[in-house]
Amino acid sequence: MDLTFSLEIILMLAAVAALAGFIDAIAGGGGLLTIPAMLLANIPPVLTLGTNKLQAASGALAASITMIKRASSNRSVLKWLLLPRLSVQSWVPLRCRCHHLICSKN
């Protein structure tokens, strides 16, 4: 797989990424701009979706760190709000993978 890009494509992707980051910081949904732009640049769909997932995870991590720093007086409340979400987020993908593995053996 050879990914070589012209200067125009690189500048277009950089501009779309900047605009998507701005939109994502305000309201979310920057991936609605970056995914089509990357696909138009002939980036394979797997790499496009993986890059989008990395962008979303980085944004969520930055937002979580900022929220934890600003909510220093309410850490006990914050812990009880985040703990169920984290446990569900870790359990659901594991359950789906196990179900896939079990069903694929039959």
Buried (B, 14 or more C-beta within 10 A) or exposed (E): EEEEEEEEBEEBBEEBBEBBBEBBEEEEEBBEBBBEBBEEBEBEEEEBBEBBEEBBEEBEEEEEEEEEEEEEEEEEEBEEEEEEEEEEEEEEEEEEEEEEEEEEEE
